[in-house]
Amino acid sequence: MTGSPARPSHADDLDGTLAEALRLLARGAADRRSPFHTPGIATIGRDGRPKLRTVVLRAFDPAGPALRFHTDSRSAKIAELEAAPSIAVHGYDPGAKIQIRIEGRASVHGDDAVAEAAWNASQRMSRACYAVAPGPGTAMESADAFELPATDEEIASGRIHFRAVVVAIERLEWLWLAHGGHRRAEFAFGPDGSASGRWLVP
Ligand SMILES: Cc1cc2nc3c(=O)[nH]c(=O)nc-3n(C[C@H](O)[C@H](O)[C@H](O)COP(=O)(O)O)c2cc1C
């Protein structure tokens, strides 16, 4: 067979493009093989510089739209988000050649029903990270001068450090690289989740 594969139905359809972006993010949360399972998240550093790191996408709610990731209260990103809740999220699927960029506002949950449900749904292995001592990012004299929890009780003691971060998505930008013509679109979301979109020059 020769020629390019047929262009998907969302190629020139704004609503279809948004639906495809939301579908890919939902899959990112559900499927650890999806490239969107491990997005980059950027915060504003206390020194004013951008800070960027990988996290696991734990949940995605297309109605918000909103996404959730988990982290340690002692990590730099929590202090950064408490000072400035603006956050950016980035993912790229090299197979589909689709980049998704998100801007939003983060809310940090530690001692409420959101955090409790997220902690209860976490695996033992994931929970264990939150009991590491001293806290993540602490300078050490040697490479292994930190302690991980060994018992269930020690793992449970990490609960106080566990934070679920929910990102309310305010803006989403789509970029699809395709032989027949790239496509770029941006969507803005109101507080009620309503979307307005427009095409941008790729
Ligand atoms: C594949 C991968 C997944 C990660 N997932 C998380 C995560 O879900 N939460 C988290 O806090 N850090 C995660 N990390 C570690 C962060 O990238 C980062 O190194 C750490 O959170 C410290 O960041 P900070 O000092 O800027 O807060 C992950 C790293 C990798 C490579």
PDBQT file of the ligand as one rigid body, heavy atoms in Angstrom, charges set to zero:
ROOT
HETATM    1  C1  LIG A 301       8.247   8.395  35.437  1.00  0.00    +0.000 C 
HETATM    2  C2  LIG A 301       8.264   9.319  36.623  1.00  0.00    +0.000 A 
HETATM    3  C3  LIG A 301       7.116   9.466  37.360  1.00  0.00    +0.000 A 
HETATM    4  C4  LIG A 301       7.108  10.310  38.473  1.00  0.00    +0.000 A 
HETATM    5  N1  LIG A 301       5.949  10.484  39.163  1.00  0.00    +0.000 NA
HETATM    6  C5  LIG A 301       5.910  11.345  40.201  1.00  0.00    +0.000 A 
HETATM    7  C6  LIG A 301       4.681  11.617  40.869  1.00  0.00    +0.000 A 
HETATM    8  O1  LIG A 301       3.602  11.095  40.510  1.00  0.00    +0.000 OA
HETATM    9  N2  LIG A 301       4.703  12.497  41.887  1.00  0.00    +0.000 N 
HETATM   10  C7  LIG A 301       5.852  13.123  42.291  1.00  0.00    +0.000 A 
HETATM   11  O2  LIG A 301       5.797  13.912  43.241  1.00  0.00    +0.000 OA
HETATM   12  N3  LIG A 301       7.028  12.890  41.680  1.00  0.00    +0.000 NA
HETATM   13  C8  LIG A 301       7.086  12.022  40.637  1.00  0.00    +0.000 A 
HETATM   14  N4  LIG A 301       8.266  11.800  39.982  1.00  0.00    +0.000 N 
HETATM   15  C9  LIG A 301       9.488  12.510  40.456  1.00  0.00    +0.000 C 
HETATM   16  C10 LIG A 301       9.463  13.954  39.975  1.00  0.00    +0.000 C 
HETATM   17  O3  LIG A 301       9.739  13.994  38.576  1.00  0.00    +0.000 OA
HETATM   18  C11 LIG A 301      10.454  14.857  40.727  1.00  0.00    +0.000 C 
HETATM   19  O4  LIG A 301      11.760  14.384  40.552  1.00  0.00    +0.000 OA
HETATM   20  C12 LIG A 301      10.130  14.944  42.234  1.00  0.00    +0.000 C 
HETATM   21  O5  LIG A 301       8.734  14.972  42.464  1.00  0.00    +0.000 OA
HETATM   22  C13 LIG A 301      10.777  16.174  42.883  1.00  0.00    +0.000 C 
HETATM   23  O6  LIG A 301      10.246  17.315  42.270  1.00  0.00    +0.000 OA
HETATM   24  P1  LIG A 301      10.253  18.764  42.991  1.00  0.00    +0.000 P 
HETATM   25  O7  LIG A 301      11.495  18.811  43.849  1.00  0.00    +0.000 OA
HETATM   26  O8  LIG A 301      10.282  19.736  41.869  1.00  0.00    +0.000 OA
HETATM   27  O9  LIG A 301       9.014  18.873  43.829  1.00  0.00    +0.000 OA
HETATM   28  C14 LIG A 301       8.295  10.981  38.858  1.00  0.00    +0.000 A 
HETATM   29  C15 LIG A 301       9.439  10.831  38.087  1.00  0.00    +0.000 A 
HETATM   30  C16 LIG A 301       9.428  10.013  36.995  1.00  0.00    +0.000 A 
HETATM   31  C17 LIG A 301      10.688   9.886  36.187  1.00  0.00    +0.000 C 
ENDROOT
TORSDOF 0
